[in-house]
Amino acid sequence: MIMKITINSIQSIYRYKTDRKAFKAANPTRSFHILSYQEYGHYDHYVNGKEIPVKKDMIFFINGNDNYSVKCREYGESLCITFVGETVFPTMTIDCADNPEIKNLFRKLTKLGNIDLDYNALKASAIMYEIFAYMSKKENSEYVSPDKRGKIKEIHSYIYENYKKELPNSSELSAKCGIAPKYFRTLFRKMYGITPTQYIIELRLNAAAELLSEGILSVGEVAEAVGFSDVYYFSKLFKKHFLSSPKNYKSVSRGRDS
């Protein structure tokens, strides 16, 4: 993947924290890009119809041409830089849990002080170029061939169309596309930021939330309708995902509608 960038000016460097559960980009027609590091927490970003999970120790770059919305899974805090520049970097995440030096680079940025001063702006740009170089190297070292990408996409579509049914396990799914199980999971996560099993669970839980909001079916009926055979397991996953039990979620949703 070709990844080039030129930093023209840095607008702001800051720590970001919010108590909102869901929100959209404050400025959908912004002229700047955002480079951030998730120190802790979990936020799902939806960019051009694609879900991008952003978790602890991930770099997240948002191209200024992309609109996005956000759903909080676990409250957290991130280190952010907004800047103007020319780039062919796509909106993307890079997991850098295995490289603590990246966190140190972001922390150095937050400690630079007034970026209107030329020497601080130059220091900040140098650090950012180092971060982008790391992102480019890691992204290209994890290249997925068109053939394998096509096979993984087929499985992704298969899961989406059948997630409410009893599905094959991850090893059986990998056999469908002729890829070794471990490598299949690695490629799937590389392309979609989530494992096949996690993707199935996410689809089922989101569908369950919609049914619970309607307030017609019982918790047990909802669990069965979206593909869970064990209502207790479903309730445990739902509470972890939405920070609310299915019963309470249903009650609160009905209260909002009344």
Buried (B, 14 or more C-beta within 10 A) or exposed (E): EEBEBEBEEBBEBEEEEBEEEEEEBEEEEBEBBBBBBBBEBBBBBBBEEEBBBBBBBBBBBBBBEBBBEBBBBEBBBBBBBBBBBEBEBBBBBBBBEEBEEBBEBBEEBBEBEEBEEEEBBEBBBEBBEBBBEBBBEBBEEBEBEEEBBEBBBEBBEBBEEBBBEEBBEBEEBBBEBEBEBEEBBBBBBBBBBBBBBBBBBBBBBBBBBEBBBEEEBEBBEBBBBBBBEEBEEBBEBBBEBBBBBBBBBBEEBEEEEE
